[in-house]
Amino acid sequence: MLRSIVRPLKTITGCKAASTTSSIQPGTKYGGKTTVTLIPELWKRKTEVCTLIPGDGVGPEICESVTTIFKEMAVPVEFETIDLTKHTLKDEGAFNMAITSLKRNGVGLKGVINRSADFRHHNVEFRGNLDTYANVVRCMSFDGIKTHHTGIDLIAIRENTEGEYSCLEHESVPGVVECFKVITREKSLRIAKFAFDYALEHKRRKVTCIHKANIMKLSDGLFKQCCKEVSELYPTIDYDEQIVDNTCQQLVINPQQFDVMVMPNLYGNLVSNLAAGLVGGAGVVPSKSYGSEIAVFEPGARHTWMEMKGMYVANPVAMVLSSAFMLKHLTLHDAGDKLIQAVKLVLNKESCKTRDLGGNATTREMTRAIMEELNHLYA
């Protein structure tokens, strides 16, 4: 059986004292310009150490939003920060250090890393080394963001370790390049079971398998067959199948028809980015990637926005929501739920929106607005 999505609490030894914990007694408030009532579930809670990899572009700026909010909330989380960018990747030790940290801590918050000069794609290498095989992107409508469609709440589950992202290609003869797409029964069954378990745990009604088996009859045919087999073990969940090009059209016409979608690697990238555009863009979509013992949380649409680096105008919502789901994964459910609620309250107001949402707020102004809403929620 696939382990529970929620990781049980564990005690981490050999780490320094947490920088975000507090000895404040129940009923008091944590100091600062914005004060937030200490959350009851955090009293006497042992500190969780999580890996933080800000990455390239605006990653450090939006990760700063998370650490600022966590400090004000007094959540018992300490970040072990790893400086991993396309520049530091020249040192193989930096990459290995990040992998070691994630394996040791079991939970991480990660920005996007640009491709290095040697054309290695380290985001793909991360997933392979950690075997974080299931990427879960949640695309949901926000009342305060004006889009063509409303009422969207879909989950795109992507097999994260094989398919076209196996990175197996070569030039067989000059001018002819071959790229191998690897689909295995073992990993297809694994991701299908994850999707149905996720649907069952989160009270979702339907799982849709996205494929291109009409053309790739063997590879996608195997993936579709595995999903069909697993679906028979879950009679309470509806199951259907859809060809990926039709899926893209249906997302534009009627996205509300989708609930949980499961698909191979490349289709997951395309579908999750398309769905992100339907609900407000890359700045508001969180994601999480699960392995058997590791969970990594990161923005759902993987863009570094290098042109905005250092300007503090990026939207921190995707990273903040990802961190909220991380808190829930650490069984800090009330803290995670309140943070999600605070983000929604901010987005519902016209007074504080970043440029991508049609406003002029800076990253730090958006962060302060979220903390103010948290203060009201815990007042």
C-alpha positions as CSV (number, residue, x, y, z in Angstrom):
1,M,0.0,0.0,0.0
2,L,1.1,3.5,-0.7
3,R,2.0,5.3,2.5
4,S,-0.1,8.1,3.8
5,I,0.3,11.5,2.2
6,V,0.6,13.0,5.6
7,R,4.1,12.3,7.1
8,P,4.0,11.2,10.7
9,L,5.8,13.5,13.2
10,K,9.4,12.5,13.8
11,T,12.1,13.9,16.0
12,I,15.2,15.1,14.2
13,T,18.4,15.0,16.2
14,G,21.8,16.5,15.6
15,C,20.5,19.9,14.5
16,K,20.9,23.3,16.0
17,A,18.2,25.1,17.9
18,A,15.3,26.3,15.7
19,S,15.4,29.9,14.7
20,T,11.7,30.2,14.3
21,T,10.5,28.6,17.6
22,S,9.5,30.6,20.6
23,S,9.0,30.0,24.4
24,I,6.0,32.3,24.4
25,Q,3.2,30.9,26.5
26,P,-0.4,30.3,25.2
27,G,-2.3,33.5,24.7
28,T,0.6,35.8,24.0
29,K,1.7,37.2,20.7
30,Y,4.9,37.0,18.8
31,G,6.7,40.4,18.5
32,G,7.2,42.4,15.3
33,K,5.4,45.0,13.2
34,T,2.8,42.4,12.5
35,T,1.9,40.2,15.4
36,V,0.2,36.8,15.1
37,T,-1.3,34.8,18.0
38,L,0.7,31.7,18.7
39,I,-1.2,28.7,17.3
40,P,-2.4,26.2,20.0
41,E,-1.2,23.2,18.0
42,L,2.3,24.6,18.1
43,W,2.7,24.6,21.9
44,K,5.5,22.2,23.0
45,R,5.8,21.0,19.5
46,K,9.3,19.7,18.6
47,T,11.1,21.6,15.8
48,E,11.0,20.2,12.3
49,V,14.1,20.8,10.2
50,C,13.3,21.2,6.5
51,T,15.6,21.9,3.5
52,L,15.2,25.2,1.8
53,I,16.6,25.7,-1.7
54,P,15.7,29.2,-3.0
55,G,17.1,28.5,-6.5
56,D,17.5,31.0,-9.3
57,G,15.8,34.2,-10.4
58,V,13.1,35.5,-7.9
59,G,13.4,32.3,-5.9
60,P,15.3,33.9,-3.0
61,E,12.8,36.8,-2.8
62,I,9.7,34.6,-2.6
63,C,11.4,32.3,-0.2
64,E,12.1,35.3,2.0
65,S,8.3,35.8,2.1
66,V,7.9,32.3,3.5
67,T,10.6,32.6,6.2
68,T,9.2,36.0,7.3
69,I,5.7,34.6,7.6
70,F,6.9,31.5,9.4
71,K,8.8,33.6,11.9
72,E,5.8,35.8,12.6
73,M,3.6,32.7,13.0
74,A,6.2,31.1,15.3
75,V,5.8,27.8,13.6
76,P,8.3,25.1,14.8
77,V,10.2,24.9,11.6
78,E,13.9,25.5,11.0
79,F,15.2,25.8,7.5
80,E,18.5,24.3,6.4
81,T,19.3,26.6,3.5
82,I,21.2,25.3,0.6
83,D,22.6,27.8,-2.0
84,L,22.0,25.9,-5.2
85,T,21.8,27.9,-8.4
86,K,23.0,27.3,-12.0
87,H,26.2,29.0,-10.9
88,T,26.9,27.0,-7.8
89,L,26.1,23.8,-9.7
90,K,29.6,24.1,-11.3
91,D,30.6,22.5,-8.0
92,E,29.2,19.0,-8.0
93,G,29.5,19.1,-4.2
94,A,26.7,21.7,-4.0
95,F,24.2,19.4,-5.8
96,N,25.2,16.4,-3.6
97,M,24.8,18.5,-0.5
98,A,21.3,19.4,-1.5
99,I,20.4,15.8,-2.1
100,T,21.9,14.7,1.2
101,S,20.0,17.4,3.0
102,L,16.7,16.5,1.5
103,K,17.2,12.8,2.2
104,R,18.2,13.6,5.8
105,N,15.3,16.0,6.5
106,G,12.7,14.3,4.5
107,V,10.9,17.6,3.6
108,G,12.0,20.5,1.5
109,L,10.8,23.8,0.0
110,K,12.4,24.5,-3.3
111,G,12.6,27.2,-6.0
112,V,13.4,26.6,-9.6
113,I,17.0,26.0,-10.8
114,N,18.0,27.2,-14.2
115,R,19.8,24.9,-16.6
116,S,23.5,25.1,-16.2
117,A,26.1,25.8,-18.9
118,D,26.6,22.0,-19.6
119,F,22.9,21.7,-20.4
120,R,22.2,19.4,-17.5
121,H,18.7,19.9,-16.2
122,H,19.1,19.7,-12.4
123,N,15.4,19.9,-11.6
124,V,15.0,16.6,-13.5
125,E,18.1,15.2,-11.7
126,F,16.6,16.1,-8.4
127,R,13.5,14.0,-9.1
128,G,15.6,11.1,-10.3
129,N,18.0,11.1,-7.3
130,L,15.2,11.5,-4.8
131,D,12.7,9.3,-6.6
132,T,10.0,11.9,-6.0
133,Y,7.8,10.2,-8.6
134,A,4.5,11.9,-8.0
135,N,4.1,15.6,-8.8
136,V,0.8,17.1,-7.6
137,V,-0.3,20.5,-8.9
138,R,-3.5,22.1,-7.6
139,C,-5.1,24.7,-9.9
140,M,-8.0,26.5,-8.2
141,S,-10.0,29.6,-8.9
142,F,-9.7,32.6,-6.6
143,D,-12.7,34.9,-6.2
144,G,-10.5,38.0,-6.4
145,I,-8.7,37.0,-9.6
146,K,-10.7,37.8,-12.7
147,T,-10.3,35.0,-15.3
148,H,-12.4,33.6,-18.1
149,H,-13.5,30.7,-16.0
150,T,-14.6,30.3,-12.4
151,G,-15.1,27.4,-10.2
152,I,-12.0,25.5,-11.2
153,D,-10.5,23.1,-8.7
154,L,-8.5,20.4,-10.4
155,I,-5.5,18.3,-9.4
156,A,-2.9,17.4,-12.1
157,I,-0.8,14.4,-11.0
158,R,2.3,13.8,-13.1
159,E,4.6,10.8,-13.2
160,N,7.9,12.6,-12.4
161,T,10.7,10.2,-13.2
162,E,10.4,8.7,-16.7
163,G,8.7,9.3,-20.1
164,E,10.3,11.9,-22.3
165,Y,12.1,13.2,-19.3
166,S,14.3,10.1,-19.0
167,C,16.9,12.3,-20.8
168,L,18.0,9.5,-23.1
169,E,18.8,11.0,-26.5
170,H,21.6,10.8,-28.9
171,E,22.7,11.7,-32.4
172,S,22.7,8.4,-34.2
173,V,24.2,9.9,-37.4
174,P,24.9,13.5,-38.2
175,G,21.6,15.4,-38.5
176,V,19.5,12.6,-36.9
177,V,18.6,12.7,-33.2
178,E,16.8,9.9,-31.4
179,C,15.0,10.6,-28.1
180,F,13.8,7.6,-26.1
181,K,10.5,7.7,-24.2
182,V,10.5,5.2,-21.4
183,I,7.3,3.9,-19.9
184,T,7.4,1.0,-17.4
185,R,4.6,-1.0,-16.0
186,E,6.0,-0.7,-12.5
187,K,6.1,3.1,-12.4
188,S,2.8,3.4,-14.3
189,L,1.0,1.2,-11.7
190,R,2.7,3.2,-8.9
191,I,1.6,6.6,-10.2
192,A,-1.9,5.3,-10.9
193,K,-2.3,4.0,-7.4
194,F,-1.0,7.2,-6.0
195,A,-3.6,9.2,-8.0
196,F,-6.5,7.0,-6.8
197,D,-5.2,7.0,-3.2
198,Y,-5.0,10.8,-3.4
199,A,-8.5,11.1,-4.7
200,L,-9.8,8.8,-2.0
201,E,-8.0,10.6,0.8
202,H,-9.1,14.1,-0.4
203,K,-12.7,13.1,-1.2
204,R,-12.4,13.6,-4.9
205,R,-15.0,12.0,-7.2
206,K,-13.2,11.2,-10.4
207,V,-9.8,10.3,-11.9
208,T,-9.0,10.9,-15.6
209,C,-6.1,9.2,-17.3
210,I,-4.5,11.5,-19.9
211,H,-2.7,9.8,-22.8
212,K,-1.9,9.6,-26.5
213,A,-2.4,5.9,-26.9
214,N,-4.0,6.3,-30.3
215,I,-0.6,7.1,-31.7
216,M,1.9,5.7,-29.1
217,K,0.1,2.4,-28.8
218,L,2.8,0.6,-26.9
219,S,4.1,3.2,-24.4
220,D,1.0,5.2,-23.7
221,G,-1.0,2.1,-24.3
222,L,0.8,0.5,-21.3
223,F,0.2,3.6,-19.2
224,K,-3.5,3.6,-20.0
225,Q,-3.8,-0.1,-19.3
226,C,-2.2,0.3,-15.9
227,C,-4.5,3.1,-14.9
228,K,-7.5,1.0,-16.0
229,E,-6.3,-1.9,-13.9
230,V,-5.9,0.2,-10.8
231,S,-9.2,1.9,-11.3
232,E,-11.0,-1.4,-10.8
233,L,-9.7,-1.5,-7.2
234,Y,-11.5,1.8,-6.4
235,P,-15.2,1.2,-7.3
236,T,-16.3,4.4,-5.4
237,I,-14.2,6.7,-7.7
238,D,-15.3,7.4,-11.3
239,Y,-12.7,6.7,-14.0
240,D,-12.4,7.9,-17.5
241,E,-9.7,8.4,-20.2
242,Q,-8.9,11.3,-22.5
243,I,-6.4,11.9,-25.3
244,V,-4.1,14.7,-24.4
245,D,-4.8,17.0,-27.3
246,N,-8.5,16.8,-26.6
247,T,-7.7,17.5,-22.9
248,C,-6.0,20.8,-23.8
249,Q,-9.1,21.8,-25.8
250,Q,-11.5,20.7,-23.0
251,L,-9.5,22.7,-20.4
252,V,-10.0,25.8,-22.4
253,I,-13.7,25.2,-23.1
254,N,-14.9,23.5,-19.9
255,P,-12.2,23.0,-17.2
256,Q,-14.7,22.4,-14.4
257,Q,-15.3,18.9,-15.8
258,F,-11.9,17.8,-14.4
259,D,-11.2,16.6,-10.9
260,V,-8.0,14.5,-10.6
261,M,-6.0,14.0,-13.7
262,V,-3.1,11.5,-13.9
263,M,-0.6,11.4,-16.8
264,P,2.9,10.7,-18.0
265,N,5.7,13.2,-17.5
266,L,5.6,15.5,-20.5
267,Y,1.8,15.7,-20.6
268,G,1.8,16.7,-17.0
269,N,4.1,19.6,-17.7
270,L,1.9,20.9,-20.5
271,V,-1.4,20.4,-18.8
272,S,-0.4,21.9,-15.4
273,N,1.0,25.0,-17.1
274,L,-2.1,25.4,-19.2
275,A,-4.3,24.9,-16.2
276,A,-2.2,27.5,-14.2
277,G,-2.9,30.0,-16.9
278,L,-6.7,29.5,-16.5
279,V,-6.6,30.4,-12.8
280,G,-4.3,33.4,-12.8
281,G,-0.9,32.3,-13.9
282,A,2.4,30.9,-12.5
283,G,2.3,33.1,-9.5
284,V,-0.7,31.5,-7.8
285,V,-0.3,27.8,-8.4
286,P,1.5,25.5,-5.8
287,S,2.7,22.0,-6.1
288,K,4.3,19.2,-4.2
289,S,6.3,16.1,-5.3
290,Y,6.2,12.9,-3.2
291,G,8.6,10.0,-2.9
292,S,8.3,7.0,-0.5
293,E,10.1,9.0,2.2
294,I,10.5,12.5,0.8
295,A,8.2,15.4,0.0
296,V,9.4,18.5,-1.9
297,F,7.1,21.6,-2.1
298,E,7.6,24.2,-4.9
299,P,5.7,26.5,-7.2
300,G,3.5,24.5,-9.7
301,A,4.6,26.3,-12.8
302,R,8.4,26.2,-12.9
303,H,9.7,29.6,-14.0
304,T,12.6,31.5,-12.6
305,W,11.7,35.0,-13.9
306,M,15.3,36.0,-14.2
307,E,14.4,39.3,-15.7
308,M,12.6,40.3,-12.4
309,K,15.5,39.2,-10.1
310,G,16.3,41.7,-7.4
311,M,13.3,43.9,-8.1
312,Y,11.0,42.4,-5.4
313,V,7.9,42.6,-7.7
314,A,7.3,38.8,-8.0
315,N,4.2,37.3,-6.7
316,P,5.0,35.1,-3.6
317,V,1.6,33.4,-3.5
318,A,2.7,30.1,-5.2
319,M,5.6,29.7,-2.9
320,V,3.6,30.7,0.2
321,L,0.8,28.3,-0.7
322,S,3.4,25.5,-1.3
323,S,4.7,26.2,2.2
324,A,1.2,26.0,3.6
325,F,0.8,22.6,2.2
326,M,4.2,21.7,3.6
327,L,2.9,22.7,7.1
328,K,-0.1,20.4,6.6
329,H,2.3,17.6,5.5
330,L,4.1,18.2,8.8
331,T,0.7,17.7,10.6
332,L,0.6,21.4,11.4
333,H,-2.9,21.4,9.9
334,D,-4.3,24.5,11.6
335,A,-1.3,26.6,10.7
336,G,-1.4,25.4,7.1
337,D,-5.2,26.0,6.8
338,K,-5.0,29.5,8.3
339,L,-2.1,30.5,6.0
340,I,-4.1,29.3,2.9
341,Q,-7.1,31.3,4.2
342,A,-5.0,34.4,4.7
343,V,-3.7,34.2,1.1
344,K,-7.3,33.8,-0.2
345,L,-8.4,36.9,1.8
346,V,-5.5,39.0,0.4
347,L,-6.3,37.9,-3.2
348,N,-9.9,38.8,-2.8
349,K,-9.0,42.4,-2.1
350,E,-8.1,44.8,-5.0
351,S,-5.8,46.8,-2.7
352,C,-2.9,44.4,-2.8
353,K,-2.0,42.6,-6.0
354,T,1.3,42.2,-7.7
355,R,2.0,43.1,-11.3
356,D,1.1,39.7,-12.7
357,L,-2.4,40.1,-11.2
358,G,-2.9,43.7,-12.5
359,G,-1.7,45.6,-9.4
360,N,1.4,47.4,-8.3
361,A,2.2,45.7,-5.0
362,T,5.7,44.5,-4.3
363,T,6.7,41.1,-3.0
364,R,7.1,42.5,0.5
365,E,3.9,44.4,0.5
366,M,2.0,41.2,-0.5
367,T,3.8,39.4,2.3
368,R,2.9,42.0,4.9
369,A,-0.8,41.9,3.7
370,I,-0.8,38.1,4.3
371,M,0.6,38.5,7.8
372,E,-2.0,41.2,8.6
373,E,-4.8,38.8,7.6
374,L,-3.2,36.1,9.7
375,N,-3.3,38.5,12.6
376,H,-7.0,39.0,12.1
377,L,-7.6,35.3,11.9
378,Y,-5.9,34.6,15.2
379,A,-7.2,37.7,17.0
